[in-house]
C-alpha cells in the first residue's frame, strides 16, 4: 500500500519498545499512540478473529474512519459496533487485493 502512496504505520508493542522501524516507518505500541500524532483513516487488522474485536474497539475510540479485517478474520459483533459508531467495515478481505478491483489507485480515490 505504501507503493500506492498510502502512509502505513505499523503497530507492534514488542518492536516499539525496541524503537524499531518497519518499511521505513516508526513502529508504534498501540493505536492511541498513532492517533496522538496522525489522523487515522483506516485500521487494517491482521489478527485472529477472536482477538480482532479489541482492535476494532480501539479504532472506534480513536475516531478511525474504517476498519478492514484481513482474509480469514471475521468478528460480526465487533463489526456491528464499528458500524454503529459510523465506521466503514470490511471483513475477510485484503485492501491491497480489493483496491485494483474497485479501481482505487491511491489515497486520492474514494472508497464507496
Backbone as CSV, one residue per row, in Angstrom:
resi,resn,N_x,N_y,N_z,CA_x,CA_y,CA_z,C_x,C_y,C_z
1,UNK,0.825,-1.187,0.000,0.000,0.000,0.000,0.874,1.257,0.000
2,UNK,2.058,1.158,0.599,2.965,2.306,0.552,3.303,2.666,-0.884
3,UNK,3.473,1.660,-1.729,3.818,1.915,-3.124,2.681,2.597,-3.874
4,UNK,1.461,2.526,-3.324,0.317,3.201,-3.917,0.177,4.623,-3.382
5,UNK,1.040,5.015,-2.432,1.004,6.367,-1.904,0.391,6.503,-0.521
6,UNK,0.020,5.394,0.092,-0.569,5.436,1.431,0.522,5.472,2.494
7,UNK,0.277,6.184,3.570,1.153,6.141,4.732,0.666,4.976,5.589
8,UNK,1.511,3.981,5.749,1.172,2.787,6.511,2.012,2.813,7.782
9,UNK,1.340,2.827,8.917,2.027,2.929,10.201,1.882,1.605,10.939
10,UNK,2.993,0.918,11.161,2.931,-0.384,11.835,2.752,-0.254,13.344
11,UNK,2.018,-1.205,13.907,1.819,-1.268,15.353,2.242,-2.647,15.834
12,UNK,3.205,-2.649,16.753,3.687,-3.883,17.361,4.362,-3.496,18.672
13,UNK,3.748,-3.808,19.810,4.298,-3.368,21.101,5.742,-3.810,21.349
14,UNK,6.092,-5.017,20.950,7.457,-5.501,21.185,8.463,-4.701,20.357
15,UNK,8.162,-4.530,19.079,9.065,-3.764,18.221,9.144,-2.300,18.646
16,UNK,8.018,-1.740,19.106,8.001,-0.340,19.531,8.930,-0.115,20.726
17,UNK,8.958,-1.054,21.654,9.844,-0.928,22.820,11.311,-0.910,22.413
18,UNK,11.605,-1.492,21.275,12.987,-1.551,20.788,13.288,-0.418,19.813
19,UNK,12.340,0.537,19.696,12.487,1.678,18.774,12.784,1.236,17.343
20,UNK,12.091,0.203,16.919,12.283,-0.358,15.585,11.539,0.470,14.530
21,UNK,11.958,0.276,13.286,11.216,0.779,12.139,10.859,-0.425,11.266
22,UNK,9.811,-0.274,10.486,9.374,-1.319,9.570,8.965,-0.644,8.272
23,UNK,9.542,-1.059,7.177,9.285,-0.440,5.873,9.481,1.072,5.932
24,UNK,10.483,1.493,6.694,10.819,2.912,6.774,9.962,3.728,7.719
25,UNK,9.051,3.094,8.437,8.154,3.812,9.353,8.429,3.408,10.794
26,UNK,8.344,4.361,11.685,8.450,4.074,13.113,7.341,3.107,13.516
27,UNK,7.651,2.141,14.356,6.663,1.191,14.862,6.097,1.750,16.170
28,UNK,4.783,1.767,16.279,4.091,2.275,17.465,3.599,1.113,18.321
29,UNK,3.344,1.417,19.585,2.916,0.371,20.518,1.418,0.112,20.466
30,UNK,0.631,1.114,20.071,-0.830,0.956,20.040,-1.451,2.033,19.164
31,UNK,-2.719,1.864,18.870,-3.417,2.820,18.005,-3.497,4.215,18.610
32,UNK,-3.688,4.307,19.913,-3.782,5.624,20.533,-2.493,6.419,20.321
33,UNK,-1.357,5.756,20.393,-0.080,6.435,20.155,-0.005,6.984,18.733
34,UNK,-0.546,6.247,17.791,-0.587,6.726,16.406,-1.519,7.922,16.309
35,UNK,-2.699,7.793,16.906,-3.710,8.858,16.832,-3.248,10.137,17.512
36,UNK,-2.315,10.036,18.442,-1.768,11.233,19.079,-0.960,12.072,18.095
37,UNK,-0.500,11.449,17.004,0.329,12.148,16.024,-0.295,12.282,14.635
38,UNK,-1.238,11.396,14.303,-1.815,11.373,12.960,-3.328,11.204,13.028
39,UNK,-3.993,11.630,11.969,-5.389,11.273,11.764,-5.397,9.890,11.125
40,UNK,-6.172,8.977,11.685,-6.192,7.601,11.187,-7.447,7.398,10.343
41,UNK,-7.235,7.100,9.073,-8.355,6.849,8.173,-8.799,5.394,8.227
42,UNK,-7.828,4.483,8.192,-8.164,3.064,8.119,-7.272,2.275,9.066
43,UNK,-7.874,1.329,9.760,-7.121,0.381,10.577,-7.267,-0.971,9.905
44,UNK,-6.133,-1.520,9.479,-6.083,-2.808,8.795,-5.649,-3.847,9.833
45,UNK,-6.532,-4.760,10.166,-6.314,-5.664,11.302,-5.844,-7.035,10.832
46,UNK,-4.626,-7.365,11.232,-4.003,-8.657,10.937,-3.945,-9.454,12.233
47,UNK,-5.057,-9.861,12.748,-5.113,-10.644,13.994,-6.130,-11.760,13.814
48,UNK,-6.063,-12.761,14.681,-7.063,-13.825,14.651,-8.437,-13.235,14.962
49,UNK,-9.457,-13.878,14.443,-10.821,-13.382,14.639,-11.155,-13.156,16.104
50,UNK,-10.711,-14.060,16.981,-11.068,-13.927,18.397,-10.317,-12.789,19.095
51,UNK,-9.342,-12.178,18.435,-8.618,-11.038,19.004,-8.945,-9.726,18.286
52,UNK,-9.654,-9.796,17.184,-9.893,-8.611,16.357,-10.764,-7.564,17.039
53,UNK,-11.721,-7.986,17.840,-12.661,-7.052,18.460,-11.983,-5.971,19.283
54,UNK,-10.937,-6.320,19.987,-10.194,-5.338,20.798,-9.662,-4.210,19.916
55,UNK,-9.159,-4.566,18.743,-8.570,-3.572,17.861,-9.637,-2.768,17.127
56,UNK,-10.764,-3.392,16.858,-11.901,-2.650,16.308,-12.354,-1.606,17.332
57,UNK,-12.438,-1.997,18.591,-12.838,-1.048,19.637,-11.837,0.099,19.760
58,UNK,-10.549,-0.197,19.628,-9.541,0.864,19.653,-9.718,1.792,18.457
59,UNK,-10.025,1.237,17.301,-10.249,2.057,16.108,-11.444,2.992,16.314
60,UNK,-12.489,2.475,16.930,-13.656,3.307,17.246,-13.239,4.425,18.189
61,UNK,-12.485,4.081,19.226,-12.096,5.049,20.259,-11.253,6.196,19.702
62,UNK,-10.418,5.918,18.714,-9.560,6.979,18.176,-10.217,7.744,17.036
63,UNK,-11.414,7.323,16.626,-12.119,8.034,15.565,-11.684,7.673,14.157
64,UNK,-11.174,6.459,13.984,-10.815,6.000,12.630,-12.067,6.023,11.757
65,UNK,-11.855,6.122,10.458,-12.980,6.152,9.527,-13.424,4.764,9.095
66,UNK,-12.484,3.807,9.133,-12.829,2.465,8.661,-11.923,1.423,9.299
67,UNK,-12.419,0.180,9.286,-11.610,-0.966,9.691,-11.719,-2.035,8.613
68,UNK,-10.584,-2.631,8.308,-10.516,-3.764,7.393,-9.976,-4.923,8.179
69,UNK,-10.720,-5.999,8.234,-10.248,-7.232,8.857,-9.757,-8.131,7.734
70,UNK,-8.521,-8.560,7.832,-7.840,-9.273,6.762,-8.505,-10.608,6.416
71,UNK,-7.994,-11.228,5.374,-8.509,-12.525,4.916,-8.587,-13.505,6.079
72,UNK,-9.735,-14.125,6.248,-9.931,-15.107,7.304,-10.307,-14.512,8.652
73,UNK,-10.370,-13.188,8.740,-10.680,-12.540,10.017,-12.110,-12.008,9.964
74,UNK,-12.960,-12.552,10.838,-14.370,-12.157,10.900,-14.774,-12.058,12.366
75,UNK,-15.382,-10.937,12.729,-15.952,-10.744,14.063,-17.197,-9.894,13.875
76,UNK,-18.330,-10.566,13.704,-19.589,-9.872,13.404,-19.983,-8.881,14.502
77,UNK,-19.788,-9.254,15.759,-20.152,-8.347,16.858,-19.306,-7.077,16.828
78,UNK,-18.008,-7.227,16.617,-17.135,-6.059,16.524,-17.504,-5.220,15.310
79,UNK,-17.829,-5.884,14.210,-18.252,-5.165,13.015,-19.500,-4.344,13.258
80,UNK,-20.452,-4.902,13.996,-21.676,-4.158,14.328,-21.350,-2.948,15.192
81,UNK,-20.451,-3.115,16.166,-20.051,-1.973,16.998,-19.443,-0.865,16.146
82,UNK,-18.621,-1.262,15.191,-17.979,-0.275,14.322,-19.006,0.426,13.437
83,UNK,-19.924,-0.334,12.853,-20.976,0.269,12.026,-21.821,1.222,12.864
84,UNK,-22.167,0.807,14.077,-22.948,1.669,14.968,-22.204,2.958,15.302
85,UNK,-20.865,2.915,15.243,-20.041,4.099,15.506,-19.717,4.849,14.207
86,UNK,-20.407,4.485,13.116,-20.269,5.139,11.813,-18.939,4.884,11.106
87,UNK,-18.305,3.765,11.379,-17.107,3.374,10.639,-17.520,2.495,9.466
88,UNK,-16.780,2.581,8.394,-16.935,1.620,7.306,-16.249,0.339,7.754
89,UNK,-16.845,-0.813,7.449,-16.308,-2.089,7.916,-16.219,-3.063,6.750
90,UNK,-15.049,-3.688,6.643,-14.838,-4.751,5.667,-14.191,-5.901,6.415
91,UNK,-14.706,-7.105,6.221,-14.154,-8.285,6.886,-13.761,-9.338,5.859
92,UNK,-12.780,-10.136,6.252,-12.340,-11.270,5.443,-11.892,-10.821,4.049
93,UNK,-11.214,-9.672,4.015,-10.808,-9.087,2.743,-9.497,-8.325,2.910
94,UNK,-8.683,-8.338,1.896,-7.416,-7.614,1.893,-7.547,-6.366,1.019
95,UNK,-7.311,-5.181,1.584,-7.454,-3.972,0.770,-6.512,-3.945,-0.430
96,UNK,-5.318,-4.460,-0.277,-4.364,-4.454,-1.380,-4.886,-5.267,-2.563
97,UNK,-5.656,-6.309,-2.269,-6.238,-7.126,-3.335,-7.516,-6.492,-3.894
98,UNK,-8.258,-5.793,-3.041,-9.544,-5.227,-3.456,-9.412,-3.890,-4.174
99,UNK,-8.443,-3.083,-3.810,-8.334,-1.752,-4.412,-8.266,-1.798,-5.940
100,UNK,-7.442,-2.659,-6.534,-7.431,-2.698,-8.004,-8.785,-3.087,-8.589
101,UNK,-9.453,-4.027,-7.952,-10.778,-4.456,-8.435,-11.767,-3.302,-8.387
102,UNK,-11.615,-2.439,-7.375,-12.506,-1.294,-7.202,-12.049,-0.064,-7.984
103,UNK,-10.907,-0.182,-8.647,-10.391,0.949,-9.418,-9.699,2.001,-8.563
104,UNK,-9.314,1.641,-7.350,-8.643,2.586,-6.455,-7.145,2.463,-6.688
105,UNK,-6.529,3.577,-7.052,-5.111,3.547,-7.381,-4.253,4.286,-6.372
106,UNK,-4.869,4.953,-5.428,-4.097,5.692,-4.424,-4.998,6.396,-3.450
107,UNK,-4.392,7.149,-2.533,-5.157,7.766,-1.443,-6.140,8.849,-1.881
108,UNK,-6.032,9.328,-3.096,-6.979,10.334,-3.557,-8.285,9.740,-4.068
109,UNK,-8.336,8.411,-4.166,-9.546,7.730,-4.619,-10.474,7.519,-3.436
110,UNK,-11.752,7.622,-3.655,-12.733,7.455,-2.583,-13.281,6.034,-2.586
111,UNK,-13.393,5.469,-1.394,-13.989,4.146,-1.247,-15.468,4.337,-0.965
112,UNK,-16.303,3.743,-1.788,-17.756,3.894,-1.583,-18.327,2.686,-0.930
